[in-house]
Amino acid sequence: MKLPDKIKHILPALDRRYPSAHTALSFRNPLEMLVATILSAQCTDKKVNEVTQILFKKYRSARDFAEVPLEELEVAIHPTGFFHNKAKSIKNCCSELIKRHQGQVPRTMEELTALPGIGRKTANVVLGSAFGIPGLVVDTHVGRIVQRLGLTKEKDPVKIEFALMPLIPQERWVLFSHQLIDHGRTLCTARSPQCPVCPLRPACDYGTAQAEIGGQRTEDRDQRKG
């Protein structure tokens, strides 16, 4: 199936399965979205939300995060894992927000990625969820699924992002990212993808190959029985 035909099947199928997909991270403003996204690395959104429910009551501004003692912040975010690096990233990032942007989270990719420890993935999460600015978030779920679908052979997240840009309408970038993330968590998992019940299977290279393998195995068994 050619790429345009794949997209014509994939987008409506995702809309039917995940019509209201959105970030699972809880936030009330762009700063909270930025901090929550930093904390979400190698951690479940559920656990991040448990931590930030308390964290955001105590630290409300970029200055609060910049000035809190490192050890105190590490204790506060400890359950999210990798708390040493995350605490440093949050403090350094918030310090730069004060220096460069009066403590406010900027609204452009260039300004966000110029902050310490902020890459395109985090920037796209913040832009899309906090500001409604189109961006393609390429996390492990998105990267895995688009490769299985055959939308790109790229493996680097940034290269995957740029490969998807001309394929997916810009106004759908944010929703598409969240739909694939939900799909990766529920059906197209890393170890045991549920291909037989996947609505994307007709447009999926991996799913088609699995179906052919399954069909061949059935045929082999029938021949042995005969």
N, C-alpha and C positions, 0 to 999 in steps of 0.2 A: 504494500500500500504506500502510495506517495505521501510526502509530508503534508501537503494541503488537505488530502483526504483524511489523514490521521487526525489533524486538528479539527476537521468538521465533525468527526465522531467524538473525539475526546472532550471538547468543551461542553457540548450539550449533556454528555454522560456525567461529567463532573457536576454540572448544574443540577441535574436530577438527584444525584446522590448526596451532594454537599451544597445545598442552595444558600446556606447562610454561614459558610465557613469564615472564621475570623480568628485572631490571635487568642490563645487561651491565657495569656498573661494578663493579670489584673493591673490596671494603671488609671490614674486620674489626670495626668498631664504628661507632656513630652519628657520631662526629667525622669519621672517614675518609669516611663517606657524604656528609656535609655538604660537606667540602672537595672531594671528587671531583665532586659535583654542580655546585659553583661553577665548577670547571675545565672541565666538559663544555659550557659555553655556547660555541656556534660551533666546536665541536671534536668529533671522533669519540670514541666510548667507547674504542676500541682505543688511540688515542693517549694519552688520559687514563690508561688503565691502565699504559701504558709509563712514563709520568711518575710516577705515584703508587707504582709498585713500588719506586722509589728514594726518593721523597719521604717516604713513610710510615715508612721505616726510620730516617730522620734526624730527622723531626719527629713526635713521638708524642702530644703533648698540646696542648690549647688554648694553654697558656702558651708552648710551643715556637714555635707559629705567631705568637703575639702579640709575642714578643720577638725573633724573627729579624729582622735588618736587611732593610729593604724590597728593596734591591738584590740581596741574596743570594736572597731568595725569588723575585724576578723571574727570575733566572738559572735557578733550579730548575724553574720552571713554564713557561719560555719556549716550549717546543715546542707548548703548548696554544693559543697565540695570545692576543692581547689581555692579555698578561701584566702590564702596568702596572695596569690596572683590577682584574684578578683578584687580584693580590697585595695590593692595598689592601683589597679586599673580604674576603679571607681574614683579614688581620691585624685589621681593624676588627671583623669578626664574632667572632673568637676573643677579642679584648680584652673585648667585651661579654659573652661567655660566662663569662669570669672574674669580671667585675663583678657580673653578675646571677644566674649559675647555678653558681658554684663550678667553672667550667670544663667543666661537663657540658652536653650538648645537650638542650634541653627537649623534652617529648613532646606539646606542644599547638601547634595552628596559630597561636593568638594570640601565644604566646611566641616562636615561630620567626620569624614575620613582623615582630616587633618588633625583630629583630636587623638591623643595617645590611646592606643589599643582598640581603636574603632575601625573595623574593616567594612567592606561593602555589604556584607550580609547584615551586620548590626545596623548599619546606616539605612538599608532598605527596609528593615523591620520598623525602625523609628519613623522614617518618612511615610511609609504606607499606613501604619497603625495610628500614629499620633497626629499626622498632618494630612493624610489622605492623598499624598503625592505618589504617583505610580512608581513601583519598584519591584523587581523580581527577587524574591528571597530564595537563595539556593542553600538549603541546609542538607543534611545527609539524606533525608527522605526525598526531597526534590531531586537531588543529584542521582539517587538510585533509580527513581521511577522514570525520569526522562531518558536515562540510558536503556532501561528495560523496554520502554516504549519505542525506542529507536529514533527519538527526536534529535539526538546528538551523540557523538562518540567521545566528546570532550569529557575529561575527568576533573579538571581544575574548576572549582566553583565559579570563579570569575569568567572563565571561558564558557562555561555552561550558561551563565547569565546572558552573556552577549550573543550566544548561539540561539537562545530562546527569544530574544527581543524582536527579531523580525517575524517570528512564527506566531506569537501571541499578541493580540490587539492590546495596545498600551493601557486602555481603560480597564483591562482585565488582569493586569499584572499582579495586583495585590490579592485579588480573589483567587486567581489561579494558583498562586503560591500557597495560600492557606488551604485550598482544596487538595493540593497534592500532599501537603503535610498531614492533613486528616486521613487521606487515602493511605499514606505510608504507615500511619499508626494503626489503622484498622484492617486493611486488606493486603496491601502490597508491602508486607513487612520484610525485613532483611533476610530472615532465615526461612520462614514458612509462608511465602505469598499464597493467597487463596485464589489462584488463577481461575478455577472452575466457576466461581461466583463473581468474578471481577467484571464490572460494566465496561472497562476499557479493553478487555481482552481482544475484541475483533481488530483493534488498532495497535496491538502490542506485539512487538517482535518476540519478546520473551514468552508471553502467554501463548502465542501461536506455536512457538517451538515446543513448549511443554505439552500442548495439546497433541502435536504430531508424535512426540515421544510416547505419550500415553496411548495414542491410537495404535502405534506400532507394537507396544507391549501387549495390548489386547489382541491384536492380530496374531502375534507370536503364540500367545496362550491358546487361542482358538485352533491354530494349526497343530499345536502339540496334542490338544485334546482329540483332534480329528485323526 
